[in-house]
Amino acid sequence: MQWTREQYEAYERRNAQARAIKARNLRLSSPQPEPDVRNEPLVKEEAARPDTRRRVSVTSYRVRLCDPDNLCVKPFVDALRYSGVIVDDTTEDIQLTVNQFKVKTRREERTVIEVI
C-alpha cells in the first residue's frame, strides 16, 4: 500500500501524540523499587539459642492422594528458612513430617504447615 505524504504525516502526528501521552504517564507514576531478593533469612540468627531444633509438619488434604515421592515439600521448608522461622533445613535443625489425607471434595483440599 502506498501512502500519500498527508496520510504519512497524519500517522506520524497520531504516533507522536501517543508517545507523548505514554511518556507523561510514565513520569507521573512513581516507580516502585525492586525488592532486594536474597537467599538468606529475613530474621537475623541469635548467637546462642538453646533449642534450635524444630518440628515441621506438612499435611496435605487431597481428593486424589499423591504418590509418596510426588508430594514435594521442599518449597515450603525453604520458605520457612528464608523467612527466619527455622534456622536451617538440615536434619540437625528440623524434624520433618509429611502426611496426606483423603478428603471428599475439592473445596476441602488444603495444605497445613505446622512449626513446633
N, CA, C and O atoms as a GROMACS GRO file, in nm:
protein
  464
    1MET      N    1   0.084  -0.118   0.000
    1MET     CA    2   0.000   0.000   0.000
    1MET      C    3   0.089   0.124   0.000
    1MET      O    4   0.182   0.135   0.080
    2GLN      N    5   0.062   0.214  -0.086
    2GLN     CA    6   0.136   0.340  -0.093
    2GLN      C    7   0.060   0.447  -0.016
    2GLN      O    8  -0.061   0.463  -0.031
    3TRP      N    9   0.132   0.520   0.068
    3TRP     CA   10   0.071   0.628   0.143
    3TRP      C   11   0.106   0.761   0.076
    3TRP      O   12   0.214   0.779   0.019
    4THR      N   13   0.012   0.850   0.085
    4THR     CA   14   0.044   0.985   0.041
    4THR      C   15   0.118   1.054   0.153
    4THR      O   16   0.120   1.007   0.267
    5ARG      N   17   0.178   1.166   0.120
    5ARG     CA   18   0.251   1.243   0.220
    5ARG      C   19   0.158   1.286   0.333
    5ARG      O   20   0.198   1.284   0.449
    6GLU      N   21   0.035   1.327   0.300
    6GLU     CA   22  -0.061   1.370   0.402
    6GLU      C   23  -0.098   1.255   0.496
    6GLU      O   24  -0.109   1.275   0.617
    7GLN      N   25  -0.119   1.135   0.440
    7GLN     CA   26  -0.152   1.020   0.523
    7GLN      C   27  -0.037   0.987   0.617
    7GLN      O   28  -0.058   0.958   0.735
    8TYR      N   29   0.084   0.991   0.566
    8TYR     CA   30   0.200   0.958   0.647
    8TYR      C   31   0.219   1.061   0.758
    8TYR      O   32   0.250   1.024   0.871
    9GLU      N   33   0.201   1.190   0.727
    9GLU     CA   34   0.217   1.293   0.830
    9GLU      C   35   0.109   1.281   0.937
    9GLU      O   36   0.137   1.301   1.055
   10ALA      N   37  -0.013   1.248   0.896
   10ALA     CA   38  -0.121   1.228   0.994
   10ALA      C   39  -0.089   1.109   1.085
   10ALA      O   40  -0.110   1.114   1.206
   11TYR      N   41  -0.037   1.002   1.024
   11TYR     CA   42   0.003   0.885   1.100
   11TYR      C   43   0.113   0.921   1.202
   11TYR      O   44   0.105   0.880   1.317
   12GLU      N   45   0.213   0.995   1.160
   12GLU     CA   46   0.321   1.036   1.249
   12GLU      C   47   0.272   1.125   1.362
   12GLU      O   48   0.318   1.113   1.475
   13ARG      N   49   0.177   1.215   1.332
   13ARG     CA   50   0.122   1.302   1.437
   13ARG      C   51   0.050   1.219   1.544
   13ARG      O   52   0.068   1.243   1.663
   14ARG      N   53  -0.030   1.122   1.501
   14ARG     CA   54  -0.101   1.038   1.598
   14ARG      C   55  -0.002   0.959   1.684
   14ARG      O   56  -0.020   0.949   1.805
   15ASN      N   57   0.101   0.903   1.622
   15ASN     CA   58   0.202   0.828   1.697
   15ASN      C   59   0.279   0.918   1.793
   15ASN      O   60   0.310   0.877   1.905
   16ALA      N   61   0.311   1.040   1.750
   16ALA     CA   62   0.383   1.134   1.836
   16ALA      C   63   0.297   1.169   1.957
   16ALA      O   64   0.348   1.178   2.069
   17GLN      N   65   0.167   1.189   1.935
   17GLN     CA   66   0.077   1.220   2.047
   17GLN      C   67   0.069   1.101   2.143
   17GLN      O   68   0.073   1.118   2.265
   18ALA      N   69   0.059   0.984   2.088
   18ALA     CA   70   0.051   0.865   2.173
   18ALA      C   71   0.179   0.846   2.253
   18ALA      O   72   0.174   0.812   2.371
   19ARG      N   73   0.295   0.869   2.191
   19ARG     CA   74   0.422   0.858   2.263
   19ARG      C   75   0.432   0.962   2.372
   19ARG      O   76   0.484   0.934   2.481
   20ALA      N   77   0.384   1.084   2.346
   20ALA     CA   78   0.389   1.190   2.446
   20ALA      C   79   0.300   1.157   2.565
   20ALA      O   80   0.339   1.179   2.680
   21ILE      N   81   0.182   1.104   2.539
   21ILE     CA   82   0.091   1.066   2.648
   21ILE      C   83   0.152   0.954   2.731
   21ILE      O   84   0.148   0.957   2.854
   22LYS      N   85   0.210   0.856   2.664
   22LYS     CA   86   0.273   0.745   2.735
   22LYS      C   87   0.390   0.793   2.820
   22LYS      O   88   0.405   0.750   2.934
   23ALA      N   89   0.472   0.881   2.766
   23ALA     CA   90   0.586   0.934   2.841
   23ALA      C   91   0.539   1.014   2.961
   23ALA      O   92   0.598   1.006   3.069
   24ARG      N   93   0.433   1.093   2.944
   24ARG     CA   94   0.379   1.172   3.054
   24ARG      C   95   0.326   1.080   3.163
   24ARG      O   96   0.349   1.105   3.282
   25ASN      N   97   0.255   0.975   3.125
   25ASN     CA   98   0.201   0.882   3.224
   25ASN      C   99   0.313   0.811   3.299
   25ASN      O  100   0.301   0.785   3.419
   26LEU      N  101   0.421   0.779   3.230
   26LEU     CA  102   0.533   0.715   3.296
   26LEU      C  103   0.600   0.809   3.396
   26LEU      O  104   0.643   0.766   3.503
   27ARG      N  105   0.608   0.936   3.361
   27ARG     CA  106   0.668   1.033   3.453
   27ARG      C  107   0.580   1.054   3.574
   27ARG      O  108   0.631   1.073   3.684
   28LEU      N  109   0.446   1.051   3.557
   28LEU     CA  110   0.354   1.076   3.667
   28LEU      C  111   0.350   0.959   3.765
   28LEU      O  112   0.333   0.980   3.885
   29SER      N  113   0.364   0.839   3.714
   29SER     CA  114   0.359   0.724   3.804
   29SER      C  115   0.495   0.706   3.868
   29SER      O  116   0.598   0.705   3.800
   30SER      N  117   0.495   0.693   3.999
   30SER     CA  118   0.622   0.676   4.068
   30SER      C  119   0.665   0.531   4.057
   30SER      O  120   0.586   0.441   4.088
   31PRO      N  121   0.786   0.507   4.015
   31PRO     CA  122   0.831   0.369   4.001
   31PRO      C  123   0.848   0.303   4.137
   31PRO      O  124   0.896   0.365   4.232
   32GLN      N  125   0.808   0.176   4.146
   32GLN     CA  126   0.824   0.100   4.269
   32GLN      C  127   0.965   0.042   4.272
   32GLN      O  128   1.010  -0.014   4.172
   33PRO      N  129   1.034   0.054   4.384
   33PRO     CA  130   1.169  -0.002   4.391
   33PRO      C  131   1.162  -0.155   4.385
   33PRO      O  132   1.069  -0.216   4.437
   34GLU      N  133   1.260  -0.213   4.323
   34GLU     CA  134   1.268  -0.359   4.314
   34GLU      C  135   1.298  -0.415   4.453
   34GLU      O  136   1.381  -0.359   4.525
   35PRO      N  137   1.231  -0.524   4.491
   35PRO     CA  138   1.262  -0.582   4.622
   35PRO      C  139   1.403  -0.642   4.621
   35PRO      O  140   1.450  -0.693   4.519
   36ASP      N  141   1.467  -0.635   4.736
   36ASP     CA  142   1.601  -0.690   4.749
   36ASP      C  143   1.587  -0.839   4.780
   36ASP      O  144   1.563  -0.878   4.894
   37VAL      N  145   1.602  -0.921   4.678
   37VAL     CA  146   1.581  -1.064   4.691
   37VAL      C  147   1.715  -1.132   4.715
   37VAL      O  148   1.808  -1.119   4.635
   38ARG      N  149   1.723  -1.203   4.824
   38ARG     CA  150   1.844  -1.275   4.858
   38ARG      C  151   1.805  -1.409   4.917
   38ARG      O  152   1.694  -1.426   4.966
   39ASN      N  153   1.895  -1.502   4.914
   39ASN     CA  154   1.869  -1.633   4.969
   39ASN      C  155   1.926  -1.643   5.110
   39ASN      O  156   2.011  -1.728   5.139
   40GLU      N  157   1.879  -1.556   5.196
   40GLU     CA  158   1.923  -1.560   5.335
   40GLU      C  159   1.802  -1.527   5.423
   40GLU      O  160   1.708  -1.463   5.375
   41PRO      N  161   1.803  -1.567   5.547
   41PRO     CA  162   1.688  -1.543   5.634
   41PRO      C  163   1.661  -1.395   5.653
   41PRO      O  164   1.754  -1.313   5.655
   42LEU      N  165   1.532  -1.360   5.665
   42LEU     CA  166   1.495  -1.221   5.690
   42LEU      C  167   1.522  -1.181   5.834
   42LEU      O  168   1.546  -1.064   5.864
   43VAL      N  169   1.518  -1.278   5.924
   43VAL     CA  170   1.541  -1.253   6.065
   43VAL      C  171   1.683  -1.296   6.097
   43VAL      O  172   1.724  -1.406   6.060
   44LYS      N  173   1.759  -1.210   6.164
   44LYS     CA  174   1.896  -1.244   6.200
   44LYS      C  175   1.898  -1.355   6.304
   44LYS      O  176   1.816  -1.358   6.396
   45GLU      N  177   1.991  -1.446   6.288
   45GLU     CA  178   2.003  -1.557   6.382
   45GLU      C  179   2.061  -1.505   6.514
   45GLU      O  180   2.150  -1.420   6.516
   46GLU      N  181   2.008  -1.560   6.622
   46GLU     CA  182   2.060  -1.522   6.753
   46GLU      C  183   2.187  -1.603   6.779
   46GLU      O  184   2.202  -1.715   6.730
   47ALA      N  185   2.278  -1.545   6.856
   47ALA     CA  186   2.408  -1.608   6.879
   47ALA      C  187   2.394  -1.742   6.951
   47ALA      O  188   2.450  -1.842   6.905
   48ALA      N  189   2.323  -1.746   7.061
   48ALA     CA  190   2.312  -1.870   7.136
   48ALA      C  191   2.164  -1.899   7.164
   48ALA      O  192   2.102  -1.839   7.252
   49ARG      N  193   2.110  -1.991   7.089
   49ARG     CA  194   1.973  -2.034   7.111
   49ARG      C  195   1.978  -2.176   7.161
   49ARG      O  196   2.024  -2.265   7.088
   50PRO      N  197   1.932  -2.202   7.283
   50PRO     CA  198   1.948  -2.336   7.338
   50PRO      C  199   1.871  -2.443   7.260
   50PRO      O  200   1.923  -2.552   7.240
   51ASP      N  201   1.749  -2.415   7.217
   51ASP     CA  202   1.669  -2.515   7.148
   51ASP      C  203   1.638  -2.467   7.006
   51ASP      O  204   1.540  -2.397   6.984
   52THR      N  205   1.723  -2.504   6.912
   52THR     CA  206   1.700  -2.460   6.775
   52THR      C  207   1.631  -2.566   6.690
   52THR      O  208   1.585  -2.535   6.580
   53ARG      N  209   1.622  -2.688   6.739
   53ARG     CA  210   1.557  -2.795   6.662
   53ARG      C  211   1.407  -2.775   6.667
   53ARG      O  212   1.347  -2.764   6.774
   54ARG      N  213   1.347  -2.772   6.549
   54ARG     CA  214   1.203  -2.750   6.536
   54ARG      C  215   1.140  -2.870   6.467
   54ARG      O  216   1.203  -2.937   6.385
   55ARG      N  217   1.014  -2.896   6.502
   55ARG     CA  218   0.938  -2.999   6.431
   55ARG      C  219   0.853  -2.930   6.326
   55ARG      O  220   0.772  -2.843   6.359
   56VAL      N  221   0.872  -2.967   6.201
   56VAL     CA  222   0.796  -2.910   6.090
   56VAL      C  223   0.707  -3.021   6.036
   56VAL      O  224   0.754  -3.127   5.994
   57SER      N  225   0.578  -2.995   6.036
   57SER     CA  226   0.482  -3.093   5.988
   57SER      C  227   0.406  -3.034   5.869
   57SER      O  228   0.346  -2.927   5.881
   58VAL      N  229   0.411  -3.103   5.757
   58VAL     CA  230   0.337  -3.061   5.637
   58VAL      C  231   0.230  -3.166   5.611
   58VAL      O  232   0.260  -3.282   5.585
   59THR      N  233   0.104  -3.123   5.618
   59THR     CA  234  -0.008  -3.214   5.599
   59THR      C  235  -0.088  -3.167   5.480
   59THR      O  236  -0.132  -3.052   5.474
   60SER      N  237  -0.108  -3.257   5.385
   60SER     CA  238  -0.182  -3.225   5.263
   60SER      C  239  -0.314  -3.301   5.265
   60SER      O  240  -0.317  -3.422   5.285
   61TYR      N  241  -0.422  -3.228   5.242
   61TYR     CA  242  -0.554  -3.287   5.233
   61TYR      C  243  -0.594  -3.281   5.086
   61TYR      O  244  -0.606  -3.173   5.029
   62ARG      N  245  -0.616  -3.400   5.024
   62ARG     CA  246  -0.638  -3.406   4.879
   62ARG      C  247  -0.752  -3.502   4.846
   62ARG      O  248  -0.780  -3.598   4.918
   63VAL      N  249  -0.817  -3.473   4.732
   63VAL     CA  250  -0.919  -3.564   4.680
   63VAL      C  251  -0.851  -3.689   4.626
   63VAL      O  252  -0.894  -3.801   4.654
   64ARG      N  253  -0.745  -3.670   4.548
   64ARG     CA  254  -0.666  -3.781   4.496
   64ARG      C  255  -0.529  -3.776   4.562
   64ARG      O  256  -0.455  -3.678   4.547
   65LEU      N  257  -0.496  -3.880   4.634
   65LEU     CA  258  -0.368  -3.882   4.705
   65LEU      C  259  -0.253  -3.894   4.605
   65LEU      O  260  -0.266  -3.960   4.502
   66CYS      N  261  -0.142  -3.830   4.638
   66CYS     CA  262  -0.022  -3.835   4.554
   66CYS      C  263   0.060  -3.960   4.590
   66CYS      O  264   0.043  -4.019   4.697
   67ASP      N  265   0.147  -3.996   4.499
   67ASP     CA  266   0.247  -4.096   4.534
   67ASP      C  267   0.335  -4.035   4.642
   67ASP      O  268   0.355  -3.913   4.642
   68PRO      N  269   0.388  -4.114   4.733
   68PRO     CA  270   0.470  -4.058   4.842
   68PRO      C  271   0.587  -3.974   4.792
   68PRO      O  272   0.625  -3.876   4.858
   69ASP      N  273   0.646  -4.010   4.679
   69ASP     CA  274   0.761  -3.934   4.631
   69ASP      C  275   0.720  -3.811   4.550
   69ASP      O  276   0.807  -3.731   4.514
   70ASN      N  277   0.592  -3.793   4.522
   70ASN     CA  278   0.548  -3.676   4.445
   70ASN      C  279   0.494  -3.562   4.531
   70ASN      O  280   0.466  -3.454   4.480
   71LEU      N  281   0.480  -3.584   4.658
   71LEU     CA  282   0.433  -3.478   4.747
   71LEU      C  283   0.555  -3.397   4.791
   71LEU      O  284   0.615  -3.427   4.894
   72CYS      N  285   0.591  -3.297   4.713
   72CYS     CA  286   0.715  -3.221   4.733
   72CYS      C  287   0.692  -3.108   4.834
   72CYS      O  288   0.607  -3.022   4.813
   73VAL      N  289   0.768  -3.110   4.942
   73VAL     CA  290   0.754  -3.008   5.046
   73VAL      C  291   0.875  -2.915   5.052
   73VAL      O  292   0.879  -2.825   5.135
   74LYS      N  293   0.972  -2.934   4.965
   74LYS     CA  294   1.093  -2.851   4.967
   74LYS      C  295   1.064  -2.701   4.956
   74LYS      O  296   1.124  -2.624   5.031
   75PRO      N  297   0.974  -2.656   4.867
   75PRO     CA  298   0.947  -2.512   4.862
   75PRO      C  299   0.893  -2.456   4.994
   75PRO      O  300   0.924  -2.343   5.031
   76PHE      N  301   0.812  -2.535   5.065
   76PHE     CA  302   0.758  -2.489   5.192
   76PHE      C  303   0.868  -2.474   5.296
   76PHE      O  304   0.874  -2.374   5.367
   77VAL      N  305   0.955  -2.574   5.305
   77VAL     CA  306   1.063  -2.571   5.403
   77VAL      C  307   1.161  -2.458   5.370
   77VAL      O  308   1.208  -2.388   5.460
   78ASP      N  309   1.192  -2.439   5.242
   78ASP     CA  310   1.281  -2.328   5.204
   78ASP      C  311   1.220  -2.193   5.238
   78ASP      O  312   1.290  -2.103   5.283
   79ALA      N  313   1.090  -2.178   5.218
   79ALA     CA  314   1.023  -2.052   5.253
   79ALA      C  315   1.031  -2.027   5.403
   79ALA      O  316   1.050  -1.912   5.445
   80LEU      N  317   1.017  -2.131   5.484
   80LEU     CA  318   1.031  -2.115   5.630
   80LEU      C  319   1.172  -2.073   5.666
   80LEU      O  320   1.192  -1.990   5.756
   81ARG      N  321   1.271  -2.128   5.597
   81ARG     CA  322   1.410  -2.092   5.625
   81ARG      C  323   1.439  -1.948   5.583
   81ARG      O  324   1.501  -1.873   5.659
   82TYR      N  325   1.395  -1.910   5.462
   82TYR     CA  326   1.421  -1.774   5.414
   82TYR      C  327   1.353  -1.668   5.499
   82TYR      O  328   1.405  -1.558   5.515
   83SER      N  329   1.237  -1.701   5.554
   83SER     CA  330   1.166  -1.603   5.637
   83SER      C  331   1.216  -1.601   5.780
   83SER      O  332   1.174  -1.515   5.858
   84GLY      N  333   1.305  -1.694   5.817
   84GLY     CA  334   1.364  -1.692   5.950
   84GLY      C  335   1.285  -1.770   6.054
   84GLY      O  336   1.318  -1.765   6.172
   85VAL      N  337   1.181  -1.842   6.012
   85VAL     CA  338   1.103  -1.921   6.108
   85VAL      C  339   1.186  -2.036   6.160
   85VAL      O  340   1.179  -2.070   6.278
   86ILE      N  341   1.266  -2.098   6.072
   86ILE     CA  342   1.359  -2.202   6.115
   86ILE      C  343   1.501  -2.156   6.081
   86ILE      O  344   1.521  -2.078   5.987
   87VAL      N  345   1.598  -2.205   6.156
   87VAL     CA  346   1.737  -2.161   6.136
   87VAL      C  347   1.791  -2.216   6.006
   87VAL      O  348   1.848  -2.142   5.925
   88ASP      N  349   1.774  -2.347   5.985
   88ASP     CA  350   1.825  -2.411   5.865
   88ASP      C  351   1.738  -2.533   5.838
   88ASP      O  352   1.658  -2.572   5.924
   89ASP      N  353   1.751  -2.593   5.720
   89ASP     CA  354   1.668  -2.708   5.688
   89ASP      C  355   1.745  -2.839   5.692
   89ASP      O  356   1.711  -2.934   5.622
   90THR      N  357   1.850  -2.843   5.774
   90THR     CA  358   1.926  -2.966   5.789
   90THR      C  359   1.858  -3.056   5.893
   90THR      O  360   1.771  -3.011   5.968
   91THR      N  361   1.898  -3.183   5.895
   91THR     CA  362   1.837  -3.276   5.991
   91THR      C  363   1.872  -3.241   6.136
   91THR      O  364   1.800  -3.282   6.228
   92GLU      N  365   1.980  -3.167   6.157
   92GLU     CA  366   2.013  -3.124   6.293
   92GLU      C  367   1.921  -3.012   6.341
   92GLU      O  368   1.905  -2.992   6.462
   93ASP      N  369   1.860  -2.940   6.248
   93ASP     CA  370   1.778  -2.824   6.285
   93ASP      C  371   1.628  -2.849   6.280
   93ASP      O  372   1.553  -2.782   6.350
   94ILE      N  373   1.583  -2.944   6.199
   94ILE     CA  374   1.439  -2.970   6.192
   94ILE      C  375   1.412  -3.120   6.190
   94ILE      O  376   1.495  -3.201   6.148
   95GLN      N  377   1.293  -3.154   6.238
   95GLN     CA  378   1.241  -3.289   6.225
   95GLN      C  379   1.120  -3.276   6.134
   95GLN      O  380   1.018  -3.221   6.176
   96LEU      N  381   1.129  -3.326   6.012
   96LEU     CA  382   1.026  -3.307   5.910
   96LEU      C  383   0.931  -3.426   5.906
   96LEU      O  384   0.974  -3.541   5.898
   97THR      N  385   0.801  -3.396   5.911
   97THR     CA  386   0.697  -3.497   5.899
   97THR      C  387   0.606  -3.458   5.786
   97THR      O  388   0.558  -3.344   5.780
   98VAL      N  389   0.580  -3.551   5.694
   98VAL     CA  390   0.494  -3.525   5.579
   98VAL      C  391   0.379  -3.626   5.583
   98VAL      O  392   0.402  -3.747   5.588
   99ASN      N  393   0.255  -3.575   5.580
   99ASN     CA  394   0.136  -3.660   5.581
   99ASN      C  395   0.041  -3.614   5.472
   99ASN      O  396   0.046  -3.499   5.427
  100GLN      N  397  -0.046  -3.706   5.430
  100GLN     CA  398  -0.154  -3.667   5.341
  100GLN      C  399  -0.278  -3.748   5.376
  100GLN      O  400  -0.270  -3.866   5.411
  101PHE      N  401  -0.391  -3.681   5.365
  101PHE     CA  402  -0.518  -3.744   5.397
  101PHE      C  403  -0.616  -3.720   5.283
  101PHE      O  404  -0.611  -3.618   5.214
  102LYS      N  405  -0.704  -3.816   5.265
  102LYS     CA  406  -0.804  -3.809   5.158
  102LYS      C  407  -0.926  -3.731   5.209
  102LYS      O  408  -0.973  -3.754   5.320
  103VAL      N  409  -0.976  -3.639   5.124
  103VAL     CA  410  -1.098  -3.566   5.153
  103VAL      C  411  -1.198  -3.593   5.041
  103VAL      O  412  -1.161  -3.645   4.936
  104LYS      N  413  -1.324  -3.558   5.065
  104LYS     CA  414  -1.428  -3.592   4.967
  104LYS      C  415  -1.440  -3.490   4.854
  104LYS      O  416  -1.465  -3.528   4.740
  105THR      N  417  -1.423  -3.360   4.884
  105THR     CA  418  -1.447  -3.258   4.783
  105THR      C  419  -1.323  -3.172   4.763
  105THR      O  420  -1.237  -3.164   4.851
  106ARG      N  421  -1.315  -3.107   4.646
  106ARG     CA  422  -1.203  -3.017   4.617
  106ARG      C  423  -1.205  -2.894   4.710
  106ARG      O  424  -1.100  -2.836   4.738
  107ARG      N  425  -1.321  -2.858   4.756
  107ARG     CA  426  -1.332  -2.744   4.847
  107ARG      C  427  -1.258  -2.769   4.978
  107ARG      O  428  -1.214  -2.675   5.044
  108GLU      N  429  -1.246  -2.894   5.015
  108GLU     CA  430  -1.179  -2.931   5.139
  108GLU      C  431  -1.027  -2.943   5.122
  108GLU      O  432  -0.955  -2.957   5.221
  109GLU      N  433  -0.976  -2.940   4.998
  109GLU     CA  434  -0.833  -2.954   4.975
  109GLU      C  435  -0.757  -2.837   5.034
  109GLU      O  436  -0.797  -2.721   5.021
  110ARG      N  437  -0.647  -2.868   5.098
  110ARG     CA  438  -0.562  -2.765   5.159
  110ARG      C  439  -0.430  -2.827   5.202
  110ARG      O  440  -0.415  -2.949   5.206
  111THR      N  441  -0.334  -2.742   5.232
  111THR     CA  442  -0.207  -2.785   5.286
  111THR      C  443  -0.184  -2.709   5.416
  111THR      O  444  -0.193  -2.586   5.420
  112VAL      N  445  -0.155  -2.783   5.522
  112VAL     CA  446  -0.134  -2.724   5.654
  112VAL      C  447   0.012  -2.743   5.691
  112VAL      O  448   0.065  -2.854   5.685
  113ILE      N  449   0.078  -2.633   5.729
  113ILE     CA  450   0.218  -2.636   5.769
  113ILE      C  451   0.224  -2.594   5.916
  113ILE      O  452   0.180  -2.485   5.952
  114GLU      N  453   0.279  -2.681   5.999
  114GLU     CA  454   0.290  -2.652   6.143
  114GLU      C  455   0.438  -2.654   6.183
  114GLU      O  456   0.513  -2.744   6.144
  115VAL      N  457   0.478  -2.554   6.260
  115VAL     CA  458   0.615  -2.550   6.312
  115VAL      C  459   0.603  -2.546   6.464
  115VAL      O  460   0.543  -2.456   6.521
  116ILE      N  461   0.663  -2.647   6.527
  116ILE     CA  462   0.653  -2.658   6.674
  116ILE      C  463   0.793  -2.655   6.731
  116ILE      O  464   0.810  -2.663   6.853
   0.00000   0.00000   0.00000
